[in-house]
Amino acid sequence: QVQLVESGGGLVQDGGSLRLSCAASGSIFSPYAMGWFRQAPGKERNFVARISSDGRLRSYGDPVKGRFTISRDNAKNTGYLQMNSLKPEDTAVYYCAVRRSYYSVDPRDWNYWGQGTQVTVSS
């Protein structure tokens, strides 16, 4: 089965930027749609962004539209989330996940998950 490892989180100021990476191993990355989700303390896990296996389809949750960009490089078995104009409300643990089909934003439908990476935005 595919294993996923997120990296790139950290502490940034309000208005700053971070680039998260999701490295896949154990199986090739290309057949899978990839998604990013986030979870703040005491909150449920919420959809952030998703991208189809070939990179042609992308969508974003309303709170991050216009600020975040999802991408992937199948030759490197790696996906990315570029986060710009960060706000304190973006503070959360960010998780990468994959599934065969692109057509879900429900975390319960995503099959394989990374360990998460912390993103903290100071006010």
C-alpha positions, -999 to 999 in steps of 0.1 A, spaced: 0 0 0 11 36 -5 28 55 23 27 93 26 49 117 44 42 154 47 68 181 52 72 218 50 51 230 79 63 256 104 57 290 121 50 320 99 36 355 104 2 367 93 4 372 55 33 348 50 37 318 28 46 281 32 50 253 7 40 218 19 52 186 3 36 151 3 61 123 -7 46 89 -17 64 56 -14 55 19 -14 34 23 -46 35 46 -75 17 79 -70 3 85 -104 -30 64 -102 -42 83 -72 -61 115 -67 -44 136 -39 -61 158 -13 -50 181 15 -70 183 47 -65 202 80 -75 198 116 -73 224 143 -74 215 180 -110 206 191 -122 208 155 -132 183 128 -109 175 99 -118 197 69 -112 196 32 -86 220 19 -77 210 -17 -77 181 -41 -62 173 -75 -69 145 -100 -44 118 -109 -34 135 -141 -34 170 -125 -62 184 -148 -89 188 -121 -84 208 -90 -107 222 -64 -104 241 -31 -124 247 1 -140 281 3 -117 294 31 -85 290 10 -97 299 -25 -74 324 -42 -47 319 -16 -37 282 -19 -25 262 -49 -24 224 -52 0 207 -76 18 174 -82 48 160 -99 41 123 -107 76 117 -119 88 125 -84 59 108 -66 53 141 -48 24 165 -43 25 200 -31 4 227 -14 15 263 -19 0 285 8 1 323 4 -14 352 24 -17 329 54 -40 339 82 -42 328 119 -74 309 110 -52 286 88 -34 273 119 -38 235 119 -22 202 113 -22 196 76 -26 161 62 -20 146 28 -43 118 16 -49 98 -16 -77 77 -31 -84 63 -65 -113 86 -74 -111 124 -73 -148 128 -67 -151 133 -29 -142 160 -3 -153 138 26 -123 127 47 -140 94 54 -137 85 17 -99 90 15 -80 58 20 -44 65 28 -30 93 51 2 109 61 12 117 96 5 154 93 26 186 95 19 215 118 13 250 103 11 279 128 3 314 117 9 341 143 -13 372 146 
